[in-house]
Amino acid sequence: MASRRAELVSVTLALMGVSLTPAAALAQSPAARMIYCCDVGGQPVCGDILPEACYGRAYREVSPSGTVRRVVPAPLTPEEIAARDAEVNERRVEAALQLKQQRMDEALLETYRSLPQLDARRDREIGALDRAIQVLRQREGELIERQRVLIEEAAQAGEGNVSPVLEENIHSLDGEIVAQRGVIAAKMRERAAVLDRFDEDRQRYIRLTTPAAQPGRR
């Protein structure tokens, strides 16, 4: 109450031509102009222009009748600006992720009209990968067998009698077998990734098509 009374007095003095800056300098002011007040050390400081003491602080625009017309908040600190920007960016990222998920869900429901249809697509892709892996393993076996034959041939020739060409062929097959096994390993990783993807799609499909999920579908 004391602070409010002091502010009213300050406003009255300001309307009379007294600008209550920290130096209490006198200034003429038309009675119809707004008065600007802020709190400094728990006391109101007012003037017909914004007092220097109010720079960087929250202040009020007061009408000649003493009514507060507008409250202007203090400028944000660098820390507050950084926190605000981080929050805005977080909301933007979250909204983008939600939109992406919504589009993925819609695409999933448009691609598969039923769960058996999804399972059939999974089985076809896994079947194709299994056949490819089988061919690769067969090729690996052929390389191993060829190398075995050459190693036996080298053994029969005896140490020191193996031709350079035979040694080079055995060494070359080592590289081919390693490369073939790398291809098989990559294909196995692809197979595991396909299974994981279809498992995730299957669970999401069930979640989207259960009665509880129906109201949220678009």
C-alpha positions as YAML, in Angstrom:
chain: A
units: angstrom
residues:
- id: 1
  name: MET
  ca: [0.00, 0.00, 0.00]
- id: 2
  name: ALA
  ca: [2.85, 2.37, 0.84]
- id: 3
  name: SER
  ca: [4.51, 1.63, -2.47]
- id: 4
  name: ARG
  ca: [1.23, 2.26, -4.34]
- id: 5
  name: ARG
  ca: [0.75, 5.56, -2.48]
- id: 6
  name: ALA
  ca: [4.31, 6.58, -3.31]
- id: 7
  name: GLU
  ca: [3.73, 5.78, -6.95]
- id: 8
  name: LEU
  ca: [0.56, 7.86, -7.05]
- id: 9
  name: VAL
  ca: [2.48, 10.74, -5.50]
- id: 10
  name: SER
  ca: [5.22, 10.26, -8.07]
- id: 11
  name: VAL
  ca: [2.69, 10.27, -10.88]
- id: 12
  name: THR
  ca: [1.05, 13.41, -9.50]
- id: 13
  name: LEU
  ca: [4.38, 15.17, -9.26]
- id: 14
  name: ALA
  ca: [5.26, 14.08, -12.76]
- id: 15
  name: LEU
  ca: [1.99, 15.50, -14.07]
- id: 16
  name: MET
  ca: [2.85, 18.73, -12.34]
- id: 17
  name: GLY
  ca: [6.11, 18.88, -14.22]
- id: 18
  name: VAL
  ca: [8.45, 17.02, -11.87]
- id: 19
  name: SER
  ca: [10.37, 14.10, -13.41]
- id: 20
  name: LEU
  ca: [11.47, 11.81, -10.58]
- id: 21
  name: THR
  ca: [14.75, 10.55, -11.85]
- id: 22
  name: PRO
  ca: [17.39, 9.52, -9.31]
- id: 23
  name: ALA
  ca: [18.68, 13.13, -9.36]
- id: 24
  name: ALA
  ca: [15.11, 14.41, -8.90]
- id: 25
  name: ALA
  ca: [15.57, 16.76, -11.84]
- id: 26
  name: LEU
  ca: [12.69, 19.07, -12.68]
- id: 27
  name: ALA
  ca: [11.07, 18.92, -16.12]
- id: 28
  name: GLN
  ca: [7.93, 20.38, -17.63]
- id: 29
  name: SER
  ca: [5.35, 17.83, -18.84]
- id: 30
  name: PRO
  ca: [1.96, 18.29, -20.49]
- id: 31
  name: ALA
  ca: [-0.77, 16.90, -18.22]
- id: 32
  name: ALA
  ca: [-2.15, 14.63, -20.94]
- id: 33
  name: ARG
  ca: [1.05, 12.64, -21.51]
- id: 34
  name: MET
  ca: [1.71, 9.15, -20.18]
- id: 35
  name: ILE
  ca: [3.90, 8.71, -17.14]
- id: 36
  name: TYR
  ca: [6.48, 5.89, -17.01]
- id: 37
  name: CYS
  ca: [7.22, 4.21, -13.71]
- id: 38
  name: CYS
  ca: [9.47, 1.39, -12.54]
- id: 39
  name: ASP
  ca: [10.54, 0.06, -9.18]
- id: 40
  name: VAL
  ca: [14.09, 0.69, -8.00]
- id: 41
  name: GLY
  ca: [15.06, -0.64, -4.60]
- id: 42
  name: GLY
  ca: [11.40, -1.19, -3.74]
- id: 43
  name: GLN
  ca: [10.47, 2.43, -4.54]
- id: 44
  name: PRO
  ca: [8.71, 3.73, -7.67]
- id: 45
  name: VAL
  ca: [10.65, 6.00, -10.01]
- id: 46
  name: CYS
  ca: [8.49, 7.89, -12.51]
- id: 47
  name: GLY
  ca: [8.87, 10.43, -15.28]
- id: 48
  name: ASP
  ca: [7.11, 11.82, -18.33]
- id: 49
  name: ILE
  ca: [9.83, 10.03, -20.30]
- id: 50
  name: LEU
  ca: [11.31, 6.72, -19.26]
- id: 51
  name: PRO
  ca: [13.77, 7.50, -16.47]
- id: 52
  name: GLU
  ca: [17.32, 6.32, -16.98]
- id: 53
  name: ALA
  ca: [17.01, 4.27, -13.78]
- id: 54
  name: CYS
  ca: [14.30, 2.21, -15.51]
- id: 55
  name: TYR
  ca: [16.52, 1.14, -18.41]
- id: 56
  name: GLY
  ca: [16.73, -2.64, -18.48]
- id: 57
  name: ARG
  ca: [13.86, -2.97, -15.96]
- id: 58
  name: ALA
  ca: [10.17, -3.74, -16.20]
- id: 59
  name: TYR
  ca: [8.12, -0.54, -16.25]
- id: 60
  name: ARG
  ca: [4.51, 0.67, -16.30]
- id: 61
  name: GLU
  ca: [2.75, 3.19, -18.49]
- id: 62
  name: VAL
  ca: [0.41, 5.19, -16.26]
- id: 63
  name: SER
  ca: [-2.37, 7.47, -17.49]
- id: 64
  name: PRO
  ca: [-2.80, 11.02, -16.13]
- id: 65
  name: SER
  ca: [-5.58, 9.64, -13.90]
- id: 66
  name: GLY
  ca: [-3.17, 7.16, -12.30]
- id: 67
  name: THR
  ca: [-4.45, 4.07, -14.18]
- id: 68
  name: VAL
  ca: [-1.83, 1.58, -15.31]
- id: 69
  name: ARG
  ca: [-2.41, 1.23, -19.05]
- id: 70
  name: ARG
  ca: [0.40, -1.16, -19.92]
- id: 71
  name: VAL
  ca: [3.11, -3.15, -18.22]
- id: 72
  name: VAL
  ca: [6.30, -3.65, -20.22]
- id: 73
  name: PRO
  ca: [8.43, -6.58, -19.00]
- id: 74
  name: ALA
  ca: [12.15, -6.27, -18.51]
- id: 75
  name: PRO
  ca: [14.32, -7.28, -21.49]
- id: 76
  name: LEU
  ca: [15.40, -10.91, -21.48]
- id: 77
  name: THR
  ca: [18.90, -11.71, -20.30]
- id: 78
  name: PRO
  ca: [21.26, -13.57, -22.69]
- id: 79
  name: GLU
  ca: [20.66, -16.71, -20.62]
- id: 80
  name: GLU
  ca: [16.88, -16.31, -20.87]
- id: 81
  name: ILE
  ca: [17.12, -15.71, -24.62]
- id: 82
  name: ALA
  ca: [19.22, -18.87, -25.04]
- id: 83
  name: ALA
  ca: [16.76, -20.89, -22.93]
- id: 84
  name: ARG
  ca: [13.80, -19.54, -24.93]
- id: 85
  name: ASP
  ca: [15.47, -20.33, -28.25]
- id: 86
  name: ALA
  ca: [16.37, -23.84, -27.05]
- id: 87
  name: GLU
  ca: [12.77, -24.45, -26.00]
- id: 88
  name: VAL
  ca: [11.44, -23.19, -29.33]
- id: 89
  name: ASN
  ca: [13.89, -25.39, -31.22]
- id: 90
  name: GLU
  ca: [12.95, -28.41, -29.08]
- id: 91
  name: ARG
  ca: [9.26, -27.88, -29.81]
- id: 92
  name: ARG
  ca: [10.03, -27.50, -33.51]
- id: 93
  name: VAL
  ca: [12.02, -30.74, -33.59]
- id: 94
  name: GLU
  ca: [9.31, -32.57, -31.65]
- id: 95
  name: ALA
  ca: [6.62, -31.33, -34.04]
- id: 96
  name: ALA
  ca: [8.71, -32.45, -37.03]
- id: 97
  name: LEU
  ca: [9.19, -35.91, -35.51]
- id: 98
  name: GLN
  ca: [5.48, -36.22, -34.79]
- id: 99
  name: LEU
  ca: [4.63, -35.23, -38.37]
- id: 100
  name: LYS
  ca: [7.17, -37.73, -39.72]
- id: 101
  name: GLN
  ca: [5.73, -40.50, -37.55]
- id: 102
  name: GLN
  ca: [2.20, -39.63, -38.63]
- id: 103
  name: ARG
  ca: [3.18, -39.87, -42.30]
- id: 104
  name: MET
  ca: [4.95, -43.19, -41.69]
- id: 105
  name: ASP
  ca: [1.86, -44.57, -39.95]
- id: 106
  name: GLU
  ca: [-0.38, -43.46, -42.80]
- id: 107
  name: ALA
  ca: [1.97, -45.02, -45.36]
- id: 108
  name: LEU
  ca: [2.02, -48.28, -43.39]
- id: 109
  name: LEU
  ca: [-1.78, -48.50, -43.31]
- id: 110
  name: GLU
  ca: [-1.98, -47.68, -47.02]
- id: 111
  name: THR
  ca: [0.65, -50.30, -47.93]
- id: 112
  name: TYR
  ca: [-0.87, -53.21, -46.01]
- id: 113
  name: ARG
  ca: [-4.60, -53.77, -45.86]
- id: 114
  name: SER
  ca: [-4.24, -56.57, -43.31]
- id: 115
  name: LEU
  ca: [-1.73, -58.18, -40.99]
- id: 116
  name: PRO
  ca: [-1.47, -61.37, -43.14]
- id: 117
  name: GLN
  ca: [-0.58, -59.16, -46.09]
- id: 118
  name: LEU
  ca: [2.28, -57.65, -44.10]
- id: 119
  name: ASP
  ca: [3.48, -61.10, -43.02]
- id: 120
  name: ALA
  ca: [3.38, -62.35, -46.60]
- id: 121
  name: ARG
  ca: [5.54, -59.42, -47.75]
- id: 122
  name: ARG
  ca: [8.03, -60.17, -44.97]
- id: 123
  name: ASP
  ca: [8.19, -63.85, -45.93]
- id: 124
  name: ARG
  ca: [8.83, -62.98, -49.59]
- id: 125
  name: GLU
  ca: [11.71, -60.65, -48.76]
- id: 126
  name: ILE
  ca: [13.26, -63.05, -46.26]
- id: 127
  name: GLY
  ca: [12.85, -65.93, -48.76]
- id: 128
  name: ALA
  ca: [14.68, -63.96, -51.45]
- id: 129
  name: LEU
  ca: [17.52, -63.16, -49.03]
- id: 130
  name: ASP
  ca: [17.76, -66.78, -47.92]
- id: 131
  name: ARG
  ca: [18.09, -67.91, -51.53]
- id: 132
  name: ALA
  ca: [20.79, -65.34, -52.16]
- id: 133
  name: ILE
  ca: [22.66, -66.42, -49.03]
- id: 134
  name: GLN
  ca: [22.41, -70.05, -50.13]
- id: 135
  name: VAL
  ca: [24.00, -69.20, -53.48]
- id: 136
  name: LEU
  ca: [26.77, -67.28, -51.76]
- id: 137
  name: ARG
  ca: [27.48, -70.14, -49.37]
- id: 138
  name: GLN
  ca: [27.57, -72.55, -52.31]
- id: 139
  name: ARG
  ca: [30.11, -70.30, -54.00]
- id: 140
  name: GLU
  ca: [32.13, -70.21, -50.77]
- id: 141
  name: GLY
  ca: [32.11, -74.00, -50.65]
- id: 142
  name: GLU
  ca: [33.32, -74.21, -54.24]
- id: 143
  name: LEU
  ca: [36.23, -71.87, -53.48]
- id: 144
  name: ILE
  ca: [37.17, -73.87, -50.40]
- id: 145
  name: GLU
  ca: [37.08, -77.10, -52.38]
- id: 146
  name: ARG
  ca: [39.22, -75.65, -55.14]
- id: 147
  name: GLN
  ca: [41.76, -74.49, -52.61]
- id: 148
  name: ARG
  ca: [41.74, -77.91, -50.91]
- id: 149
  name: VAL
  ca: [42.53, -79.59, -54.22]
- id: 150
  name: LEU
  ca: [45.40, -77.20, -54.89]
- id: 151
  name: ILE
  ca: [46.79, -77.65, -51.38]
- id: 152
  name: GLU
  ca: [46.76, -81.45, -51.88]
- id: 153
  name: GLU
  ca: [48.52, -80.99, -55.20]
- id: 154
  name: ALA
  ca: [51.18, -78.86, -53.51]
- id: 155
  name: ALA
  ca: [51.59, -81.47, -50.77]
- id: 156
  name: GLN
  ca: [52.11, -84.21, -53.35]
- id: 157
  name: ALA
  ca: [54.75, -82.12, -55.11]
- id: 158
  name: GLY
  ca: [56.70, -81.90, -51.88]
- id: 159
  name: GLU
  ca: [58.33, -79.00, -50.12]
- id: 160
  name: GLY
  ca: [60.50, -76.95, -52.44]
- id: 161
  name: ASN
  ca: [58.92, -78.40, -55.57]
- id: 162
  name: VAL
  ca: [55.67, -76.38, -55.59]
- id: 163
  name: SER
  ca: [55.44, -74.17, -58.66]
- id: 164
  name: PRO
  ca: [55.06, -70.39, -58.18]
- id: 165
  name: VAL
  ca: [51.82, -70.49, -60.16]
- id: 166
  name: LEU
  ca: [50.34, -73.08, -57.79]
- id: 167
  name: GLU
  ca: [51.38, -71.09, -54.74]
- id: 168
  name: GLU
  ca: [49.91, -67.93, -56.23]
- id: 169
  name: ASN
  ca: [46.60, -69.71, -56.95]
- id: 170
  name: ILE
  ca: [46.37, -70.98, -53.38]
- id: 171
  name: HIS
  ca: [47.11, -67.49, -52.02]
- id: 172
  name: SER
  ca: [44.60, -65.93, -54.43]
- id: 173
  name: LEU
  ca: [41.89, -68.31, -53.26]
- id: 174
  name: ASP
  ca: [42.56, -67.22, -49.67]
- id: 175
  name: GLY
  ca: [41.58, -63.69, -50.66]
- id: 176
  name: GLU
  ca: [38.51, -64.84, -52.59]
- id: 177
  name: ILE
  ca: [37.27, -66.94, -49.67]
- id: 178
  name: VAL
  ca: [37.70, -64.02, -47.25]
- id: 179
  name: ALA
  ca: [35.85, -61.69, -49.65]
- id: 180
  name: GLN
  ca: [33.06, -64.21, -50.14]
- id: 181
  name: ARG
  ca: [32.60, -64.57, -46.39]
- id: 182
  name: GLY
  ca: [32.41, -60.77, -46.11]
- id: 183
  name: VAL
  ca: [29.61, -60.72, -48.68]
- id: 184
  name: ILE
  ca: [27.77, -63.46, -46.79]
- id: 185
  name: ALA
  ca: [28.14, -61.57, -43.49]
- id: 186
  name: ALA
  ca: [26.75, -58.41, -45.10]
- id: 187
  name: LYS
  ca: [23.80, -60.33, -46.51]
- id: 188
  name: MET
  ca: [23.13, -61.85, -43.08]
- id: 189
  name: ARG
  ca: [23.11, -58.36, -41.54]
- id: 190
  name: GLU
  ca: [20.66, -57.25, -44.22]
- id: 191
  name: ARG
  ca: [18.43, -60.22, -43.38]
- id: 192
  name: ALA
  ca: [18.49, -59.32, -39.67]
- id: 193
  name: ALA
  ca: [17.67, -55.70, -40.49]
- id: 194
  name: VAL
  ca: [14.70, -56.76, -42.64]
- id: 195
  name: LEU
  ca: [13.37, -58.94, -39.82]
- id: 196
  name: ASP
  ca: [13.75, -56.06, -37.33]
- id: 197
  name: ARG
  ca: [12.00, -53.66, -39.70]
- id: 198
  name: PHE
  ca: [9.06, -55.96, -40.30]
- id: 199
  name: ASP
  ca: [8.82, -56.75, -36.59]
- id: 200
  name: GLU
  ca: [8.63, -53.02, -35.83]
- id: 201
  name: ASP
  ca: [6.10, -52.46, -38.63]
- id: 202
  name: ARG
  ca: [4.03, -55.40, -37.41]
- id: 203
  name: GLN
  ca: [3.85, -54.11, -33.85]
- id: 204
  name: ARG
  ca: [3.01, -50.61, -35.05]
- id: 205
  name: TYR
  ca: [0.36, -51.97, -37.42]
- id: 206
  name: ILE
  ca: [-1.28, -53.88, -34.56]
- id: 207
  name: ARG
  ca: [-1.19, -50.78, -32.38]
- id: 208
  name: LEU
  ca: [-2.71, -48.61, -35.11]
- id: 209
  name: THR
  ca: [-5.49, -51.07, -35.95]
- id: 210
  name: THR
  ca: [-6.60, -51.98, -32.42]
- id: 211
  name: PRO
  ca: [-9.93, -50.42, -31.29]
- id: 212
  name: ALA
  ca: [-8.17, -48.18, -28.76]
- id: 213
  name: ALA
  ca: [-6.11, -46.61, -31.54]
- id: 214
  name: GLN
  ca: [-9.03, -45.94, -33.89]
- id: 215
  name: PRO
  ca: [-9.97, -42.45, -32.55]
- id: 216
  name: GLY
  ca: [-6.41, -41.25, -33.15]
- id: 217
  name: ARG
  ca: [-6.24, -42.45, -36.74]
- id: 218
  name: ARG
  ca: [-6.52, -39.98, -39.57]
...
